[in-house]
Amino acid sequence: MARDEDSVAWTQLAWNRECVAVCQQCACALPSSSWWTSGADEEGGVQDFMCRLGCGMKYCSERCLLQAEPAHSMLCCGPVEEDHPRYLFKIAALNSENCDVYMLAAKWLAFCSLQQGLTGDNHPVRASADAVPFWELHENVKMEEVENMWDLLRSGAGGDFSDVYESVSVVQFGKILSFVVFASCPISMPSIYEKQCRVHVHKGSASPLPQPLRDAILACRATVEDDVHESISDSLSDAQIIDRVLMSPEYFFEKVEMLVMCNAVFSLSHSCIPNSKVECFSASDSERPSLRAKIVRLRSIGIHEPLSIARVDCADCIAERRESLRCIGQACPCACARCKFEDGLADSLAMDELRIVFEEARKDERYDDAGNILEEILKRAPNDAEALYERARLAGWNDQWSESFDLMTEAASIVSGHKGIATCIADRECYYCGNERHDDVDVAENEVSDIFFSENLLDAGECTSMICLAEEYLNGKWTTERHFKVPTTDVPVRKVRGLLEWFNEQLKSKIFPSMGRHFKVNPSSLRIIDAFLVKYEEGAQRSLPLHCDQSEFSLTVAMNSKNDYVGGGTYFARTCDVANADVGGMVGFRGHLLHAGYPVQAGVRYIIVVFSYCQR
């Protein structure tokens, strides 16, 4: 893959500047002044330095300020009056719908002209030679507007650069704007507050939050309460607000939003199933601080397959994607395998291409699209083991668990030797599923709680014995890669002999009957999707982020005493509360509820997590 390189130019989106402060050289997230006067720089942040010309731009260090100054001075409005062309350019840009395009084009021109004049291969004039003028791309942009903007920018350049800019025509500037729209990449980076929230959760510190961070979190009260207002009637406490924001700071703090240009991506083609993406990071500590960009591989790439990135929002439908591509200057429609499939040209695709299109749809949770692709694969190859396996799993991801069960059984009857199918069948057969009637269970269709809590359900001494059995079996070799999106440090219950037999007896005699009573289902209809022993501990995996389970019903069964650890429990976003049973107890809930593993601050916590559904 391409090496890391400096971005050619970047600009923070105009609306975003009011929400998040960043160093205007390396894009390192900056705190407010109050943050640093409180001593929060001890948490690993940076101090801001102001532009010496008086425009108000902030930098994280004197080195960044000095590095940025030559190019920035060509656009800085600090030393000029309000009738100066440079100032008028900035005001006109801020009032334009295309503000960010104008600002990025201006910074790109300044940077490249400073570095190489008009002679470099990647200078804007040369790079954009094949583009069409901006006004030909956008009906709402008139040539007169672009001409006015260029006159202001050229007139405001001053010094040696006025001669460089004089040689650029308005048509060339119009092409530069079009190229900026096509070649720039939208990039998001976390703010300092989001970073510090994650640092605090990762450290598991029981000490108070830094006051500026605490103030910033509590300022999110209205957003948090609006998010949960249908689930609670009382006002939330400060502690509940803090927990909610710490568990998912990305929901509450704006990210840094930028447009970035770098040489590495200028020649990359667009694809709606890209094999690569552009990532940026702040290199504030390097000898030449800057915003760096790199190309990251998203999947395995064929020998003759060119690198590609998504230049439009791939969540859009094909018509919207094509319109977006037209607006950034790509004249020819995208011819990737996904677009061909959605255009009704599935017959033109090879099986390997269909599998790639399916995998991208699955990862993006476009399950209807994924199902259509599997239908095409199975139409060509009815006994394709991987497609049969994925079809059964897809039904489960759509919460059609009974259908998933039936489809996996059908797959097992058609093919043999597929590891995934065999594992699913083995899981189904090794866990208890009852045939007994439970006439004492009321299965009437009345309203039930989505969350329930049972204490002292299982014998505490037996739970302790099962932990010892598992630790002896594993000998420190816990798995951490079983779950793609939300990995845990765990071991499947079925892998540990002795634990499996004990667990099945608990399912039969205690767990399933308890679930039946609380969820108003017959215990004999309950089935296990997955069950695994999880280990949370200080210094290793302490928590889980907010997520939903792929299950109808989920359980956490407490396997050791609360005295063995500090913190821990299941955090529910809609109520901003933590539910945690003592050893032998159980917390049950519907799998669609947004929840998290609350951080363990000290000690070790063991639970058995159960994903289940009702066979109908």
C-alpha positions in Angstrom: 0.0 0.0 0.0 1.0 3.6 -0.4 3.3 5.1 2.2 2.2 7.9 4.6 2.6 11.3 3.0 1.8 14.9 3.9 -1.5 16.1 2.7 -1.2 18.7 -0.2 -3.8 20.9 1.4 -6.7 20.6 3.8 -9.4 22.8 5.2 -11.7 22.4 8.2 -15.4 22.7 7.1 -16.7 26.2 7.8 -19.6 25.1 10.0 -17.4 22.7 11.9 -15.0 25.5 13.0 -17.6 26.8 15.4 -17.9 23.4 17.1 -14.3 22.1 17.2 -10.9 23.8 17.4 -7.9 22.2 15.7 -4.4 23.2 14.9 -4.5 24.7 11.4 -1.2 23.1 10.4 -1.4 19.5 11.7 -5.1 19.2 12.6 -4.3 18.2 16.1 -7.5 18.7 18.2 -7.3 21.7 20.5 -9.0 22.4 23.8 -10.5 25.6 24.9 -8.5 28.1 27.0 -10.4 27.1 30.2 -9.3 23.5 29.7 -5.6 24.4 30.0 -6.0 26.9 32.9 -7.4 23.9 34.8 -4.3 22.0 34.2 -5.8 19.4 31.9 -2.7 19.4 29.7 -1.5 16.8 32.1 -4.0 14.5 30.4 -2.0 14.5 27.2 -3.4 17.5 25.3 -1.7 20.5 23.7 -1.5 24.3 24.2 -2.7 26.6 21.5 -0.7 29.3 19.8 -2.3 32.2 17.9 -1.4 33.5 14.4 1.1 36.3 14.9 -0.6 38.3 12.1 -3.8 38.6 14.1 -6.4 36.6 12.2 -7.2 34.3 15.1 -6.0 31.0 13.6 -4.8 28.6 16.3 -1.9 26.2 16.3 -0.8 23.5 18.7 2.9 24.5 18.9 5.3 27.2 17.8 6.7 24.7 15.4 3.4 24.3 13.7 2.8 28.0 13.6 6.2 28.6 11.9 5.6 25.7 9.5 2.3 27.1 8.4 3.2 30.8 8.3 4.6 31.2 4.8 1.5 29.7 3.0 -0.9 31.1 5.6 0.4 34.6 5.1 -0.9 34.6 1.5 -4.5 34.2 2.8 -4.3 35.7 6.3 -6.8 38.5 6.9 -5.1 39.7 10.2 -3.0 42.5 8.8 -5.4 43.8 6.2 -8.4 46.2 6.3 -12.0 45.1 5.6 -11.9 46.5 2.1 -8.8 44.5 1.1 -9.4 41.8 -1.6 -8.1 39.1 0.7 -10.7 39.9 3.3 -13.4 40.3 0.7 -12.5 36.9 -0.7 -13.0 35.2 2.6 -16.3 37.0 3.3 -17.6 36.0 -0.2 -16.5 32.4 0.3 -18.2 32.2 3.7 -21.4 33.5 2.1 -21.2 30.9 -0.7 -22.7 27.4 -0.8 -19.3 26.3 -2.0 -17.3 27.9 0.8 -15.2 24.9 1.6 -14.3 24.3 -2.1 -13.1 27.9 -2.5 -11.1 27.8 0.7 -9.5 24.5 -0.1 -8.6 25.7 -3.6 -7.1 28.8 -2.2 -5.0 26.9 0.3 -3.9 24.4 -2.4 -2.8 27.2 -4.7 -0.9 28.9 -2.0 0.8 25.8 -0.8 1.9 24.6 -4.2 2.9 28.0 -5.5 5.1 28.5 -2.5 6.7 25.1 -2.9 7.1 24.8 -6.7 5.6 27.8 -8.5 3.7 26.7 -11.6 6.3 24.1 -12.7 5.5 21.1 -10.6 3.7 18.1 -12.0 1.1 18.3 -9.2 0.5 22.0 -9.3 -3.2 22.8 -9.4 -3.1 24.1 -13.0 -1.5 21.0 -14.3 -3.4 18.5 -12.1 -6.8 20.0 -13.2 -6.0 20.4 -16.9 -8.6 17.8 -17.9 -11.3 19.0 -15.6 -14.3 21.1 -16.8 -14.9 24.6 -15.4 -16.9 24.7 -12.1 -19.9 26.5 -13.6 -20.4 23.6 -16.1 -20.8 21.2 -13.2 -23.2 23.1 -11.1 -26.2 25.0 -12.4 -26.3 27.2 -9.3 -22.7 28.4 -9.9 -22.3 31.2 -12.5 -19.1 32.0 -14.3 -19.4 35.6 -13.0 -19.2 34.3 -9.4 -16.0 32.3 -10.1 -14.5 35.2 -11.9 -15.2 37.6 -9.0 -13.7 35.1 -6.5 -10.6 34.6 -8.6 -10.1 38.4 -9.0 -10.3 38.8 -5.3 -7.9 35.9 -4.6 -5.4 37.0 -7.2 -5.5 40.6 -6.1 -5.1 39.7 -2.5 -2.1 37.5 -2.9 0.5 40.3 -2.9 4.2 40.1 -3.0 6.0 37.6 -5.3 2.9 35.6 -5.7 0.9 38.2 -7.5 3.0 37.5 -10.6 2.4 33.7 -10.2 -1.3 34.1 -9.9 -1.6 36.6 -12.8 -0.7 33.8 -15.2 -3.7 31.7 -14.1 -6.9 32.5 -16.0 -10.5 32.3 -14.7 -11.1 29.2 -16.7 -8.1 27.5 -15.2 -9.3 28.6 -11.7 -12.7 27.1 -12.6 -11.1 23.8 -13.5 -9.1 23.9 -10.3 -12.4 24.2 -8.3 -13.9 21.2 -10.2 -10.8 19.2 -9.5 -10.9 20.0 -5.8 -14.5 18.7 -5.7 -13.5 15.5 -7.4 -10.1 14.8 -5.8 -10.7 16.0 -2.2 -11.6 13.4 0.5 -14.0 14.1 3.4 -12.2 13.1 6.6 -13.5 12.9 10.2 -11.3 12.9 13.3 -12.3 12.8 17.0 -12.4 16.0 19.0 -10.2 16.4 22.1 -13.3 15.8 24.3 -14.1 12.5 22.6 -10.4 11.5 22.9 -10.3 12.3 26.6 -13.5 10.4 27.3 -11.9 7.3 25.8 -8.7 7.9 27.7 -10.7 8.1 31.0 -12.7 4.9 30.2 -9.6 3.0 29.1 -7.6 3.9 32.2 -10.5 3.0 34.4 -9.6 5.7 36.8 -11.8 6.1 39.8 -10.5 9.7 40.3 -12.7 12.6 39.4 -12.9 13.8 35.8 -10.9 16.9 34.9 -13.2 19.8 35.6 -13.3 21.1 32.0 -14.1 17.6 30.6 -16.8 17.2 33.3 -18.3 20.6 32.3 -18.3 19.6 28.6 -20.0 16.3 29.4 -22.7 17.9 31.6 -23.3 20.5 28.8 -24.7 17.5 26.8 -27.5 17.1 29.3 -30.3 18.3 27.0 -29.1 16.0 24.2 -28.9 13.0 26.5 -32.3 13.6 28.1 -33.9 14.1 24.7 -32.4 10.8 23.6 -34.0 8.9 26.5 -37.1 11.0 27.2 -39.5 8.2 26.2 -37.9 5.7 28.6 -37.7 7.7 31.8 -39.9 10.3 33.4 -37.5 11.7 36.0 -34.6 14.0 35.4 -31.2 12.3 35.1 -28.5 12.8 37.7 -25.1 14.2 36.9 -23.6 10.7 37.3 -26.1 9.3 34.8 -25.3 12.0 32.2 -21.5 11.4 32.7 -21.9 7.7 32.3 -24.0 8.0 29.1 -21.5 10.4 27.4 -18.5 8.4 28.5 -20.0 5.2 27.1 -20.5 6.8 23.6 -18.8 10.2 23.3 -19.0 10.0 19.5 -22.7 10.6 19.8 -22.4 13.8 21.7 -19.2 15.6 20.7 -18.8 16.9 17.1 -15.9 15.4 15.2 -13.4 17.4 13.3 -14.7 17.5 9.7 -12.3 18.3 6.9 -11.7 18.2 3.2 -8.2 16.9 2.4 -6.2 16.7 -0.8 -3.0 14.6 -1.3 -1.1 13.4 -4.3 -1.6 9.7 -3.4 -5.3 9.8 -4.1 -5.4 12.1 -7.2 -5.2 9.1 -9.5 -7.3 6.6 -7.6 -10.5 5.5 -9.3 -14.0 5.6 -7.7 -15.8 2.4 -6.8 -19.1 1.8 -4.9 -17.4 -1.3 -3.5 -13.9 0.3 -2.8 -10.9 -1.8 -1.9 -9.2 1.0 -0.1 -9.9 4.1 2.0 -8.0 7.3 2.9 -7.1 7.8 6.6 -5.6 11.0 8.0 -3.7 11.5 11.3 -2.0 14.4 12.9 1.8 14.3 12.9 2.3 17.1 15.4 5.5 15.6 16.9 7.4 15.2 13.7 10.2 17.4 12.5 7.9 18.9 9.9 4.5 18.8 11.6 1.6 18.3 9.2 -1.6 16.4 8.5 -0.6 13.1 7.1 -2.6 10.8 4.8 -2.4 7.2 4.0 -4.2 4.6 1.9 -5.6 1.7 3.9 -6.6 -1.6 2.3 -10.2 -2.7 3.1 -10.1 -6.2 1.7 -7.8 -8.5 -0.3 -7.0 -7.0 -3.7 -6.5 -8.9 -6.9 -3.2 -8.9 -8.8 -4.6 -6.8 -11.6 -7.2 -4.9 -9.6 -6.5 -1.1 -9.3 -6.8 0.7 -6.0 -10.1 2.4 -5.6 -11.8 4.6 -3.0 -15.4 5.8 -2.6 -15.8 9.4 -3.7 -19.5 9.5 -2.9 -21.7 8.1 -0.2 -22.1 4.4 -0.9 -25.1 4.2 1.4 -27.1 6.0 -1.3 -29.1 4.2 -4.0 -27.6 3.9 -7.5 -29.5 6.9 -8.9 -28.3 9.2 -6.0 -24.7 7.9 -6.4 -24.7 8.6 -10.1 -26.0 12.1 -9.5 -23.3 12.7 -6.9 -20.6 11.4 -9.2 -21.9 13.8 -11.9 -21.7 16.7 -9.5 -18.0 16.0 -8.7 -17.1 15.8 -12.4 -17.1 12.1 -13.2 -18.7 12.0 -16.6 -18.9 8.2 -17.0 -21.2 6.2 -14.7 -19.5 3.9 -12.2 -18.9 0.4 -13.7 -18.1 -1.4 -10.5 -19.7 -4.9 -9.9 -22.2 -3.4 -7.5 -23.5 -0.9 -10.0 -23.8 -3.6 -12.6 -25.7 -5.8 -10.3 -28.1 -3.0 -9.3 -28.5 -2.2 -13.0 -29.8 -5.6 -13.7 -26.6 -6.9 -15.3 -25.9 -9.7 -12.8 -25.3 -12.1 -15.7 -22.2 -10.1 -16.7 -20.6 -10.7 -13.3 -18.3 -13.6 -12.3 -19.0 -15.5 -9.1 -16.0 -13.9 -7.4 -17.4 -10.5 -8.2 -20.8 -11.5 -6.8 -19.2 -12.6 -3.6 -17.4 -9.3 -3.2 -20.6 -7.4 -3.8 -22.4 -9.6 -1.2 -19.6 -9.2 1.4 -19.8 -5.4 1.1 -23.6 -5.4 1.4 -23.3 -7.6 4.5 -20.7 -5.4 6.1 -22.8 -2.3 5.4 -25.9 -4.1 6.9 -27.8 -3.8 3.6 -29.4 -7.2 4.2 -32.0 -7.0 1.5 -29.3 -6.3 -1.1 -27.2 -9.1 0.4 -30.2 -11.5 0.1 -30.7 -10.7 -3.6 -27.1 -11.3 -4.3 -27.2 -14.7 -2.6 -30.2 -15.6 -4.7 -28.2 -15.0 -7.8 -25.3 -17.1 -6.6 -27.6 -20.0 -5.6 -29.4 -19.7 -8.9 -26.1 -20.4 -10.7 -24.8 -22.9 -8.1 -27.6 -24.4 -5.9 -25.2 -26.4 -3.8 -22.7 -23.6 -3.1 -21.9 -24.3 0.5 -20.7 -20.7 1.4 -23.9 -19.2 -0.1 -26.1 -21.6 1.7 -24.4 -20.9 5.0 -24.5 -17.1 4.5 -28.2 -17.3 3.5 -29.0 -19.0 6.9 -26.9 -16.4 8.8 -28.5 -13.5 6.9 -32.0 -14.6 8.1 -30.7 -14.4 11.7 -29.2 -10.9 11.2 -32.7 -9.9 10.0 -34.1 -11.3 13.3 -35.7 -14.2 11.6 -34.2 -16.8 13.9 -36.6 -19.6 13.3 -36.1 -19.3 9.6 -32.3 -19.1 10.1 -32.6 -22.4 12.1 -34.5 -24.1 9.3 -32.2 -22.8 6.5 -29.1 -24.0 8.4 -30.7 -27.4 8.7 -31.4 -27.4 5.0 -27.8 -26.4 4.2 -26.5 -29.3 6.3 -28.6 -31.7 4.4 -27.3 -30.4 1.0 -23.6 -30.1 1.7 -21.1 -31.6 4.0 -17.6 -30.5 5.2 -18.4 -26.8 5.5 -16.9 -25.6 8.8 -19.4 -22.8 9.4 -22.4 -25.0 8.8 -20.9 -27.8 10.9 -20.2 -25.4 13.8 -23.7 -24.0 13.8 -25.3 -27.5 13.8 -22.9 -28.6 16.6 -23.9 -25.5 18.6 -27.5 -26.3 18.2 -27.1 -30.0 19.1 -24.8 -29.5 22.1 -27.0 -27.0 24.0 -30.2 -28.0 25.8 -33.5 -27.5 24.1 -36.5 -28.8 25.9 -39.5 -30.8 24.9 -41.2 -30.6 28.2 -44.4 -28.7 28.7 -44.4 -25.9 31.3 -48.0 -25.4 32.2 -47.0 -23.1 35.0 -45.7 -20.5 32.6 -48.2 -17.8 31.4 -47.6 -17.2 27.7 -50.5 -14.8 27.3 -50.0 -11.9 24.9 -49.7 -9.2 27.5 -47.1 -6.4 27.9 -43.8 -7.5 29.4 -40.7 -5.7 30.4 -37.8 -5.6 27.9 -35.3 -6.1 30.9 -35.5 -8.4 33.9 -33.3 -9.1 36.8 -33.0 -12.3 38.8 -30.8 -12.8 41.9 -29.6 -16.1 43.5 -30.8 -18.1 40.5 -27.8 -20.4 40.3 -25.7 -21.9 43.1 -22.7 -19.6 44.0 -20.4 -22.5 44.8 -21.1 -24.2 41.5 -20.4 -21.0 39.6 -17.0 -20.7 41.3 -16.2 -24.3 40.4 -17.0 -23.6 36.8 -14.7 -20.6 36.6 -11.8 -22.7 38.0 -12.6 -25.5 35.5 -12.5 -23.0 32.6 -9.3 -21.3 33.7 -7.6 -24.6 34.1 -8.8 -25.7 30.7 -7.7 -22.5 29.0 -4.4 -22.0 30.8 -4.5 -18.3 29.9 -5.4 -18.9 26.2 -8.7 -16.9 26.1 -10.0 -16.0 22.6 -10.5 -12.4 21.5 -11.5 -12.7 17.9 -14.8 -14.6 17.9 -17.0 -11.5 17.4 -16.3 -9.2 14.5 -17.9 -5.9 15.6 -17.8 -6.2 19.4 -15.0 -8.6 20.4 -14.8 -10.0 23.9 -12.2 -12.0 25.8 -14.1 -15.3 26.0 -14.4 -19.0 25.4 -17.5 -20.8 24.0 -19.3 -22.8 26.8 -19.4 -25.8 24.5 -15.6 -25.9 24.3 -15.1 -26.6 28.1 -16.2 -30.1 29.1 -17.9 -30.0 32.4 -18.9 -26.4 32.0 -21.2 -27.4 29.1 -22.9 -30.2 31.0 -23.4 -27.9 34.0 -24.7 -25.1 31.8 -27.2 -27.4 30.1 -28.6 -28.5 33.4 -29.0 -24.8 34.4 -30.8 -24.1 31.1 -33.2 -26.9 31.8 -34.0 -26.4 35.4 -33.5 -22.6 36.0 -32.5 -20.3 33.1 -35.1 -21.2 30.5 -38.0 -21.4 33.0 -37.0 -18.0 34.4 -36.8 -16.5 30.8 -40.2 -18.0 30.0 -41.8 -16.4 33.0 -40.4 -13.0 32.3 -40.7 -12.9 28.5 -44.0 -14.8 28.4 -42.8 -17.6 26.1 -42.9 -21.3 26.6 -39.4 -22.5 27.9 -39.5 -25.5 25.6 -39.4 -23.2 22.6 -36.2 -21.4 23.6 -33.1 -22.1 21.7 -29.4 -21.1 22.1 -27.6 -19.1 19.3 -24.4 -18.7 21.2 -23.2 -19.0 24.8 -19.7 -18.0 26.0 -17.8 -17.3 29.2 -16.5 -13.7 29.3 -13.6 -12.3 31.4 -13.3 -8.6 32.2 -10.4 -7.4 34.2 -8.3 -4.4 35.0 -5.3 -4.1 32.7 -7.0 -6.1 29.9 -10.4 -6.0 28.5 -12.4 -3.9 30.9 -15.6 -3.0 29.0 -17.6 -3.1 25.8 -18.9 -0.2 23.7 -22.5 0.4 23.0 -24.0 -2.2 20.7 -27.0 -4.4 20.0 -26.9 -8.2 20.0 -27.8 -10.5 17.2 -30.4 -12.3 19.3 -34.0 -12.2 20.3 -33.2 -12.5 24.0 -29.8 -11.9 25.7 -28.6 -12.9 29.1 -25.7 -12.1 31.3 -25.2 -14.7 34.1 -23.0 -13.5 36.9 -20.3 -16.2 37.7 -18.4 -14.5 40.5 -19.1 -12.3 43.5 -19.3 -8.5 43.2 -16.7 -8.4 46.0 -14.2 -9.7 43.4 -14.3 -6.5 41.3 -15.2 -2.8 41.2 -17.5 -1.5 38.5 -18.9 -3.8 35.9 -22.5 -4.6 34.8 -24.7 -4.1 31.8 -25.3 -0.5 30.9 -28.6 0.3 29.1 -28.5 3.5 27.0 -32.3 4.2 27.0 -32.4 4.4 30.8 -28.8 5.4 31.6 -28.7 2.7 34.3 -26.3 -0.2 35.0 -27.8 -3.6 35.9 -25.4 -6.0 37.6 -26.4 -9.2 39.4 -24.3 -10.8 42.1 -22.9 -14.3 41.7 -25.6 -16.8 40.5 -27.9 -13.9 39.4 -29.0 -13.0 35.9 -29.8 -9.9 33.8 -32.0 -10.7 30.8 -33.1 -8.3 28.0 -34.2 -8.2 24.4 -31.3 -8.3 22.0 -32.2 -5.1 20.1 -31.7 -2.9 23.2 -28.6 -0.6 22.9 -26.3 -1.6 25.8 -22.7 -1.8 26.8 -20.3 -3.6 29.2 -19.8 -1.1 32.0 -16.0 -0.7 32.8 -14.4 -2.9 35.5 -12.2 -0.5 37.4 -10.5 -3.2 39.5 -10.4 -6.9 39.9 -11.9 -9.6 37.6 -15.5 -10.2 36.6 -16.7 -13.4 34.9 -20.1 -13.7 33.2 -21.7 -16.2 30.8 -23.3 -14.3 27.9 -26.2 -16.1 26.3 -27.8 -15.2 22.9 -31.1 -17.0 22.4 -34.4 -17.0 20.5 -37.9 -18.5 20.6 -38.5 -21.2 18.0 -41.8 -20.5 16.3 
